[in-house]
Structure formats: C-alpha cells, structure tokens
Amino acid sequence: LPSWRSRMSLIPFGFWAASGGGAAGAFDLLETTTTSGSPSFITFSGLGSYSGYKHLQLRITARSDFGGGLNQLAFRINDVATSSYAQHSLEGDGTSVTSAAFASRSNMSAPDSIAGSGASANIFGAAVVDILDFSSTNKNTTIRGLVGTAATGDISEPNKIMLFSGMYNSTDAVTSIRCTVTDTWADNSRLSLYGVK
C-alpha cells in the first residue's frame, strides 16, 4: 500500500483532504477578489448559497494604505457591528510572546498584524481564517485564524505572527463576511474564499 503521505495531505488548522479533487474534506475555491482603488472594506455576501459546505476559509494576502509598519485586519459576520464577538490571541515578534482576551468586541480582529504603507514596498501580510459550521443555526459560530507579516522598512515595529480564535455570539447562519484593514486596502491585496466539504 502507498504511504499515508501519498494519499493524504495536511491542511492548515486540522482539516484533512484526500488528494483527489472533489473528495470529502477537499477545499473548493468559491470566490476571489483582488483590490484596486483603495476600498475601505471587502464583503463576501450571499453565503447561504454555499450551504453544501461544512466550513469556510479565507486566504488573504493584504496590505493597508495606512502609515506605519503594521496595521489591523478585522472581520464582521452578517455586518453586525455590536459587541457580539469574543476572542483570544497569542502573538510573537521573534523576541517576546504576548496574549490577550476580549469578551465583548465589535469585530474579530488581528491588530498590528499586516503590512502598512510604512513597510517596504511590495511586502504583504498573509492570513488564513476559518469560519467553522458557518451555516449552523444551533450553535454560535467559531472563528480561528493565523496571520502575520514582515514590517521591514519600519524599524519601530518588528515582524509579527498572531494566532487568534473566538466566536460570533449568535446562532444565526453566516450569510456575509465583511473584511477591513486599518484605513483602506492597498491595491493588489487578494482575498479568496474557499468551501470545505
């Protein structure tokens, strides 16, 4: 028999996918947006049409137009901006590690985690964000993500990586995801939405 490595591949954050296309657990690309004209937010809407998938995943390469080496990446579910989100995070910069927890927030966010206009040209942050059981109406939606960037060019801020997770405190099915950065999205940021069966 072939080894497990030839038959299976480890997907970020614990998902497994068979090597064949369309198999159970596989990722399907649903939508992709590449930014231009410095939009203030990007929204993936109409997600109810993807109810055949168990989970959603965002894969993002991002840069902000705002000054400084590192800026915030944030998300809202169903465009809800009230204190409906709780999260905790662990971050490191190569020298120190810090953690934080918030019980009531207006979004899910990864502060100081993606490149801003003060970073060297063409440096973009990267993020992978899972929205688990997004179509369920009998549990709160759980979100987890990994995001980081190099801040080369702005010596006041080190490189950073952040792991965060939390929940959207509602049993409503997720029908839209609004993505923002500090100020506006720099051109050529790419946001791709995948479905997981």
Backbone bond lengths (Angstrom), bond angles and torsions (degrees), N, CA, C in turn:
res aa  C-N    CA-C-N  psi(-1)  N-CA   C-N-CA  omega(-1)  CA-C   N-CA-C  phi
1 L - - - 1.456 - - 1.522 109.95 -
2 P 1.346 118.12 146.42 1.458 119.51 177.25 1.518 110.07 -68.84
3 S 1.317 116.18 155.60 1.457 119.85 179.56 1.521 110.20 -67.37
4 W 1.351 115.13 160.63 1.471 118.76 179.36 1.508 111.36 -61.72
5 R 1.334 118.00 -27.89 1.459 119.83 -179.26 1.520 111.52 -65.04
6 S 1.313 118.03 -30.14 1.459 119.95 -179.40 1.509 112.44 -81.96
7 R 1.350 116.42 -16.53 1.457 119.74 -176.42 1.513 113.48 -104.30
8 M 1.313 117.72 -23.34 1.454 121.13 -174.55 1.516 109.69 -133.80
9 S 1.320 116.12 153.08 1.463 120.21 175.36 1.515 109.38 -131.58
10 L 1.319 116.53 137.19 1.459 121.00 179.83 1.519 109.65 -77.81
11 I 1.320 116.49 126.18 1.458 123.17 -179.46 1.523 107.80 -101.63
12 P 1.340 119.26 144.46 1.463 120.64 -177.29 1.521 113.16 -51.23
13 F 1.328 115.69 139.80 1.455 125.43 175.06 1.522 113.47 69.72
14 G 1.324 117.87 29.51 1.450 119.21 166.79 1.505 116.54 96.02
15 F 1.314 120.13 -2.52 1.446 120.52 176.22 1.525 109.91 -81.84
16 W 1.317 115.92 144.24 1.461 121.41 175.88 1.509 108.88 -115.91
17 A 1.312 116.30 144.35 1.461 119.73 179.64 1.509 109.26 -136.37
18 A 1.321 116.19 136.52 1.456 119.81 173.01 1.510 108.92 -69.15
19 S 1.310 116.43 154.39 1.456 119.77 -173.95 1.519 113.38 -71.84
20 G 1.298 118.42 -20.84 1.459 120.76 -179.84 1.512 111.65 -79.05
21 G 1.318 118.66 144.55 1.457 122.08 179.64 1.512 111.40 -65.25
22 G 1.335 116.05 140.37 1.450 121.59 174.97 1.515 114.24 80.14
23 A 1.327 119.58 0.89 1.455 121.64 -178.49 1.523 110.26 -73.32
24 A 1.338 115.01 162.83 1.460 119.94 179.47 1.522 109.69 -56.74
25 G 1.328 117.38 134.27 1.448 122.10 -179.55 1.514 114.13 88.24
26 A 1.335 118.15 -5.24 1.457 121.09 -177.55 1.518 111.01 -75.16
27 F 1.336 115.35 154.39 1.453 122.16 175.77 1.523 109.22 -92.31
28 D 1.336 116.70 134.08 1.461 122.43 174.10 1.522 108.77 -117.44
29 L 1.324 116.93 129.59 1.457 120.39 175.52 1.526 109.10 -71.51
30 L 1.327 116.99 123.34 1.467 122.28 -177.91 1.523 112.22 -101.48
31 E 1.329 116.72 -45.50 1.463 121.37 -177.38 1.518 109.50 -151.96
32 T 1.328 116.24 150.54 1.461 121.92 173.07 1.520 109.65 -138.90
33 T 1.323 116.46 137.11 1.460 122.58 175.26 1.520 108.74 -126.48
34 T 1.319 116.64 131.21 1.463 122.37 172.57 1.523 107.56 -114.09
35 T 1.326 118.08 123.87 1.453 121.45 -169.98 1.521 112.72 -78.52
36 S 1.321 114.12 148.38 1.463 122.70 170.56 1.514 107.66 -153.61
37 G 1.316 117.09 152.15 1.458 120.77 179.21 1.508 114.58 76.59
38 S 1.329 119.17 15.62 1.472 124.00 174.21 1.526 113.40 55.61
39 P 1.340 118.61 59.14 1.472 119.15 176.63 1.527 110.66 -68.28
40 S 1.328 116.08 152.54 1.466 120.03 -179.79 1.525 111.66 -84.14
41 F 1.325 118.13 -21.98 1.458 120.59 176.65 1.530 109.28 -155.46
42 I 1.327 115.05 159.75 1.459 123.48 174.74 1.522 106.73 -125.68
43 T 1.337 117.32 129.94 1.461 120.83 -179.26 1.520 110.49 -122.27
44 F 1.307 115.51 129.58 1.465 121.93 167.84 1.522 106.17 -96.64
45 S 1.330 117.61 115.46 1.453 121.31 -175.01 1.532 110.13 -120.00
46 G 1.322 115.33 175.38 1.461 119.63 179.79 1.517 113.06 65.08
47 L 1.334 117.13 31.21 1.462 119.95 -175.06 1.518 112.80 -72.15
48 G 1.318 117.42 -11.70 1.457 119.65 175.40 1.519 112.78 -61.10
49 S 1.318 116.77 -23.10 1.466 120.28 179.36 1.528 111.93 -73.38
50 Y 1.348 117.32 -8.16 1.465 121.76 179.86 1.529 111.03 -104.62
51 S 1.325 117.58 25.94 1.463 120.84 -174.95 1.530 112.57 -66.34
52 G 1.318 117.94 -10.46 1.458 120.45 175.47 1.517 113.31 -74.50
53 Y 1.329 116.79 -6.93 1.460 121.61 178.13 1.521 110.47 -101.68
54 K 1.335 116.64 150.04 1.465 120.91 179.16 1.520 112.20 -80.43
55 H 1.325 115.67 -41.51 1.461 121.14 -174.73 1.526 109.13 -137.24
56 L 1.332 115.26 162.97 1.455 122.14 172.81 1.526 108.84 -119.29
57 Q 1.320 115.36 151.25 1.455 120.02 175.21 1.517 109.92 -136.96
58 L 1.331 116.02 132.06 1.462 122.90 172.75 1.527 108.93 -98.77
59 R 1.325 116.08 132.22 1.464 121.60 172.11 1.526 106.23 -119.82
60 I 1.316 115.80 122.36 1.461 120.62 -168.13 1.524 110.41 -131.76
61 T 1.316 116.21 134.66 1.465 122.02 162.29 1.518 105.61 -115.13
62 A 1.327 117.05 122.19 1.457 119.68 -166.26 1.514 112.79 -138.07
63 R 1.322 113.48 150.24 1.458 122.42 172.76 1.521 107.22 -145.87
64 S 1.329 116.50 142.18 1.458 122.55 -179.89 1.524 110.17 -102.11
65 D 1.324 115.81 150.27 1.470 120.54 174.93 1.521 112.65 -80.14
66 F 1.333 117.46 -7.97 1.458 121.10 -175.85 1.523 110.39 -76.90
67 G 1.332 116.56 149.45 1.459 121.65 -179.17 1.515 112.71 -65.50
68 G 1.296 115.91 162.90 1.460 121.63 -178.84 1.506 111.27 101.28
69 G 1.322 115.07 165.25 1.455 119.46 -177.46 1.512 113.13 -79.21
70 L 1.350 117.39 -37.09 1.453 121.59 -176.11 1.518 110.89 -131.18
71 N 1.334 115.92 140.15 1.458 121.32 -179.43 1.525 110.52 -135.71
72 Q 1.326 115.80 177.99 1.458 122.13 -172.01 1.524 112.46 -90.38
73 L 1.340 114.89 143.18 1.456 123.53 167.76 1.521 106.77 -114.22
74 A 1.337 118.82 130.74 1.463 120.90 -174.73 1.526 110.70 -141.65
75 F 1.357 114.76 159.98 1.459 121.66 -175.83 1.526 110.21 -138.70
76 R 1.321 115.52 144.11 1.460 121.38 170.98 1.525 108.81 -128.22
77 I 1.319 114.88 139.96 1.458 122.08 177.98 1.521 109.01 -96.14
78 N 1.326 116.84 132.66 1.471 122.83 177.31 1.521 112.02 53.53
79 D 1.328 116.71 27.16 1.465 124.58 -179.66 1.529 112.41 56.70
80 V 1.322 116.94 28.67 1.466 121.83 177.42 1.524 108.52 -83.77
81 A 1.339 116.11 122.64 1.461 121.33 -176.27 1.523 112.47 -113.31
82 T 1.345 117.74 8.87 1.463 120.66 177.47 1.522 109.60 -81.28
83 S 1.313 116.63 -179.78 1.470 121.38 -176.60 1.525 110.04 -78.03
84 S 1.322 115.51 65.61 1.462 121.43 -173.09 1.517 113.75 -110.09
85 Y 1.325 117.22 11.08 1.459 120.42 -175.38 1.527 109.81 -124.48
86 A 1.314 116.01 140.08 1.460 122.48 171.87 1.516 107.54 -125.04
87 Q 1.330 117.74 144.87 1.450 119.35 -179.32 1.517 111.22 -156.80
88 H 1.327 114.64 161.46 1.452 121.48 170.27 1.512 107.25 -137.27
89 S 1.333 116.05 157.65 1.458 119.31 -174.07 1.518 110.71 -147.77
90 L 1.322 114.01 156.78 1.458 122.72 175.24 1.517 106.66 -134.67
91 E 1.332 117.52 127.02 1.452 119.75 -176.83 1.517 111.37 -137.26
92 G 1.321 114.35 151.67 1.449 120.41 178.99 1.509 111.12 -139.88
93 D 1.337 116.13 152.90 1.463 120.59 -178.90 1.533 112.04 -127.21
94 G 1.328 116.13 16.92 1.452 119.67 -179.45 1.509 113.59 90.99
95 T 1.337 116.37 -14.70 1.465 121.24 178.89 1.516 111.54 -120.29
96 S 1.336 115.86 -42.77 1.460 120.86 -177.05 1.517 110.04 -136.51
97 V 1.335 114.63 161.59 1.465 122.51 177.54 1.522 108.00 -124.38
98 T 1.324 116.58 133.99 1.460 121.23 177.76 1.521 109.29 -130.93
99 S 1.316 114.93 158.66 1.459 120.72 177.53 1.519 109.31 -134.16
100 A 1.331 115.55 160.14 1.468 120.73 179.50 1.512 109.18 -152.89
101 A 1.336 116.51 156.46 1.455 122.38 176.68 1.511 109.04 -144.83
102 F 1.338 115.53 141.17 1.467 121.79 -178.86 1.522 108.19 -137.61
103 A 1.322 116.38 130.47 1.463 120.89 -177.45 1.513 112.85 -91.69
104 S 1.322 117.14 -20.14 1.463 120.00 -174.42 1.518 109.70 -148.55
105 R 1.340 116.14 107.02 1.461 121.33 -177.96 1.530 109.40 -133.77
106 S 1.328 115.30 163.72 1.464 120.37 178.98 1.524 112.47 -93.46
107 N 1.346 117.06 1.36 1.463 121.41 175.58 1.522 108.87 -164.93
108 M 1.328 115.70 172.76 1.460 121.36 167.45 1.517 105.86 -97.74
109 S 1.337 117.81 129.61 1.452 117.55 -172.92 1.516 112.46 -142.69
110 A 1.310 114.38 156.71 1.459 123.57 172.57 1.522 106.43 -124.27
111 P 1.339 118.13 88.50 1.463 120.74 -176.62 1.522 112.02 -70.11
112 D 1.323 115.61 150.87 1.467 122.41 175.99 1.524 111.59 49.25
113 S 1.332 116.04 51.08 1.455 118.57 -172.85 1.523 114.99 -131.11
114 I 1.333 119.10 -12.83 1.463 120.13 178.26 1.526 109.88 -125.31
115 A 1.312 115.94 159.23 1.458 121.29 -174.60 1.521 111.76 -66.13
116 G 1.325 115.68 136.59 1.451 122.22 172.30 1.513 110.22 -106.35
117 S 1.326 116.29 -175.92 1.468 119.83 -175.63 1.522 112.80 -68.11
118 G 1.353 117.14 -15.43 1.452 119.52 176.93 1.516 113.76 -79.75
119 A 1.338 116.84 -13.39 1.463 120.14 176.59 1.521 109.45 -74.68
120 S 1.317 115.94 160.33 1.457 119.80 178.72 1.520 110.88 -56.84
121 A 1.320 115.87 149.36 1.465 121.02 -177.57 1.518 110.71 -55.92
122 N 1.308 115.11 141.81 1.462 124.71 174.27 1.524 114.61 73.69
123 I 1.350 118.33 8.75 1.462 120.26 172.52 1.519 109.10 -88.62
124 F 1.330 116.36 126.33 1.460 122.90 179.42 1.526 108.82 -123.12
125 G 1.328 116.30 146.20 1.452 120.84 172.52 1.519 110.09 -79.98
126 A 1.319 116.03 162.89 1.466 121.63 179.12 1.516 109.19 -128.19
127 A 1.330 116.19 143.11 1.461 121.13 -179.85 1.523 109.98 -145.15
128 V 1.328 115.34 144.01 1.465 123.38 169.63 1.522 106.12 -127.43
129 V 1.328 117.06 120.67 1.462 121.94 -174.55 1.525 109.02 -128.09
130 D 1.333 116.70 124.76 1.463 122.36 178.96 1.519 110.17 -101.09
131 I 1.331 116.61 134.57 1.466 123.52 172.70 1.518 105.16 -114.20
132 L 1.327 116.72 105.33 1.461 122.35 -168.11 1.524 111.69 -91.24
133 D 1.337 115.30 139.29 1.475 121.44 179.12 1.526 111.05 49.41
134 F 1.324 115.77 47.66 1.461 120.99 -169.63 1.520 113.89 -64.50
135 S 1.322 118.35 -25.73 1.469 119.63 -177.30 1.522 112.66 -96.25
136 S 1.333 117.60 0.53 1.461 120.95 -179.70 1.528 110.97 -68.80
137 T 1.331 115.95 142.43 1.468 121.18 175.88 1.523 111.45 -117.38
138 N 1.337 116.87 16.19 1.468 119.15 178.18 1.523 112.58 -122.79
139 K 1.342 116.56 15.76 1.460 119.92 175.71 1.524 108.88 -155.41
140 N 1.318 116.63 157.27 1.456 120.84 173.25 1.529 109.26 -70.11
141 T 1.316 116.71 148.51 1.457 121.44 -177.10 1.523 110.39 -79.77
142 T 1.326 116.87 128.54 1.457 122.90 178.03 1.518 109.98 -98.65
143 I 1.328 115.66 137.39 1.463 122.46 -178.45 1.524 108.43 -128.14
144 R 1.328 116.94 141.26 1.460 120.62 175.22 1.518 108.59 -144.78
145 G 1.305 116.58 149.06 1.452 118.63 -176.35 1.513 113.61 -154.71
146 L 1.309 114.47 158.65 1.456 123.23 173.93 1.517 107.00 -129.55
147 V 1.334 116.89 126.90 1.463 120.79 -175.64 1.526 109.32 -144.93
148 G 1.312 116.60 147.35 1.452 119.27 178.34 1.515 111.65 -172.35
149 T 1.331 114.66 168.06 1.458 120.36 -178.86 1.522 110.08 -161.50
150 A 1.319 114.82 167.27 1.458 121.66 169.33 1.521 107.48 -103.00
151 A 1.326 117.11 136.08 1.464 121.18 -177.70 1.519 111.36 -104.58
152 T 1.309 116.80 26.92 1.456 121.26 -177.53 1.525 110.60 -51.25
153 G 1.318 116.24 132.15 1.457 120.29 -178.91 1.509 112.13 110.27
154 D 1.342 116.59 -22.20 1.458 121.49 176.72 1.518 106.93 -121.43
155 I 1.325 117.49 95.97 1.457 121.26 -170.95 1.519 112.94 -71.33
156 S 1.348 117.42 -9.56 1.462 119.06 179.46 1.520 111.88 -79.82
157 E 1.325 118.23 -10.91 1.456 120.91 -177.93 1.522 109.72 -130.90
158 P 1.332 117.25 131.24 1.465 120.16 -179.39 1.522 111.59 -83.11
159 N 1.319 116.07 171.32 1.460 120.20 169.49 1.523 108.46 -61.58
160 K 1.325 117.11 153.40 1.465 118.59 -176.08 1.522 110.75 -147.79
161 I 1.340 113.98 146.37 1.458 121.50 171.49 1.516 107.50 -132.29
162 M 1.347 117.52 142.76 1.455 121.71 -176.95 1.521 110.30 -138.83
163 L 1.318 114.67 134.55 1.462 122.72 170.77 1.518 107.08 -110.52
164 F 1.333 117.47 126.49 1.461 119.42 179.55 1.524 109.93 -136.29
165 S 1.314 115.74 155.32 1.463 121.53 174.61 1.512 108.31 -153.88
166 G 1.312 115.07 161.71 1.453 119.56 -179.18 1.504 110.73 174.07
167 M 1.314 115.63 -157.92 1.458 118.98 -176.38 1.519 111.60 -145.43
168 Y 1.316 113.75 155.60 1.461 124.02 167.85 1.516 105.50 -97.22
169 N 1.319 117.59 115.55 1.462 123.06 -170.08 1.522 111.41 -80.12
170 S 1.324 115.01 66.97 1.461 121.83 178.85 1.520 107.93 -159.40
171 T 1.315 116.68 148.79 1.457 120.99 174.42 1.524 112.17 -94.17
172 D 1.324 117.26 6.04 1.465 119.78 177.04 1.526 109.88 -65.85
173 A 1.313 116.41 142.38 1.457 120.21 172.85 1.526 109.43 -63.08
174 V 1.324 116.70 146.76 1.456 121.21 178.87 1.526 108.89 -79.56
175 T 1.320 116.53 117.23 1.463 120.91 179.30 1.523 112.67 -111.05
176 S 1.343 117.58 -13.82 1.462 120.17 176.54 1.523 109.97 -154.86
177 I 1.323 115.42 152.90 1.457 123.28 175.76 1.521 107.47 -130.35
178 R 1.311 116.60 119.82 1.467 122.44 179.09 1.524 108.91 -102.90
179 C 1.306 117.22 125.99 1.460 122.99 -175.37 1.524 109.33 -114.71
180 T 1.335 116.31 130.76 1.454 120.81 -179.64 1.525 110.41 -134.23
181 V 1.307 115.30 161.40 1.460 123.12 170.30 1.523 107.28 -128.59
182 T 1.329 116.88 170.05 1.455 119.66 173.27 1.522 108.85 -59.67
183 D 1.332 117.38 125.27 1.464 123.46 -178.14 1.528 110.24 70.20
184 T 1.328 119.34 -111.27 1.467 121.80 -176.69 1.522 110.66 -132.18
185 W 1.343 114.90 161.18 1.454 121.57 178.67 1.525 110.18 -74.05
186 A 1.312 116.55 131.58 1.460 119.94 173.77 1.531 109.62 -72.22
187 D 1.318 115.55 152.98 1.459 120.10 177.36 1.523 110.65 -57.54
188 N 1.324 114.65 146.61 1.471 123.99 176.43 1.518 114.45 73.78
189 S 1.340 117.52 12.24 1.455 118.76 165.80 1.529 107.30 -69.38
190 R 1.307 116.81 141.82 1.465 120.45 -176.73 1.526 109.53 -123.91
191 L 1.326 116.20 131.09 1.459 122.98 177.51 1.526 108.47 -124.09
192 S 1.308 116.83 120.52 1.461 121.72 -179.02 1.521 108.74 -120.78
193 L 1.334 115.60 135.11 1.471 122.36 179.43 1.516 108.79 -108.97
194 Y 1.328 115.07 127.10 1.473 121.66 179.90 1.521 109.17 -116.92
195 G 1.312 116.46 149.83 1.453 123.04 171.79 1.515 110.02 -106.88
196 V 1.332 116.46 143.64 1.453 122.37 179.84 1.522 108.16 -118.26
197 K 1.319 117.88 123.40 1.458 121.13 -178.43 1.523 110.78 -91.49
